[in-house]
């Protein structure tokens, strides 16, 4: 798997947010309030975020008249800039925990805020994408509530699917995933793919229940393979879409070596159409007004708020 190394050509100078942007936090075509998921309520169910928004609207700008971009947003924007305009690209963020392989516990670093882990660091870690059943139920209820809310901007749409992934290994070493509907047994649209992981970026969130990982992959259409599959995953998935972002809450059952079912609960979000992000990249590269950084910020804010809603670490 390739790792992401920042070079001078990958570093894009995104403009700081001007004073007008400080007064209106709705940014980009997929915007959410800075402390809500989709069109949800404030973190504590009270008026904290509304009060903060009013304070920001009257607070004087910096002496320079603008607001600097958040370091994490800047880093992730540069990371995605490198890949987003490739064909058949998938960009997703998964909630989970960064595990220290030495202690087999969640990574513990001497930092107090969200931190990007450099891909070439000497930390021996792995990312575990799982949560408790109670957390899964909590997210399910929270996202269902948003479907029922009157739309404020983009409506939150909902879909429930039950699918089976079977994985085949070809003679040349490539792996093919075939996805079928569990009830009909038919292959779903775009259900035969060769998925190749391009790069990962782990983001450590010591104050939250979950860290998160941003992954970039290429999903190329493939032919239906012959022979027997290596293993399978049965997915019971609830999908919620808001603007150009889809949230997938999934219970995954996979047979283990003893024949028992290994059950995990996952939450991820992804850009529905990465071509929109690529179009904003082209505008930015040509010196035109662009929502590229804003779209990345909204994507990250959704991951951050979901992590926060999972409970305190």
ABEGO torsion letter per residue (X at the ends): XBBBBBBAAABBBBBBBBAAAAABABBEAABBBAABBEABBBAAGBAAAAAAAAAAAABBBBAAGBBBBBAAAAAAAAAAAAAAABBGBBBBBBBEBBBBAAAGBBBBBBBABBBBBBAABABBBBBBBBBBAAAAAAAAAAAAAAAABBBBEBBBBBBBBBBBBBBBBBAAGBBBBBBBBAAAGBBBBGABBBBBBABBBBBBBAABABBBBBBBBBBBBBBBBBEBBABBBBBBBBBBBBEABBBBBBBBBBBBAAGBBBBBBBBBBBBABAAAAAAAAAAAAAGBBBAAAAAAAAAAAAAAAAAAAAEBX
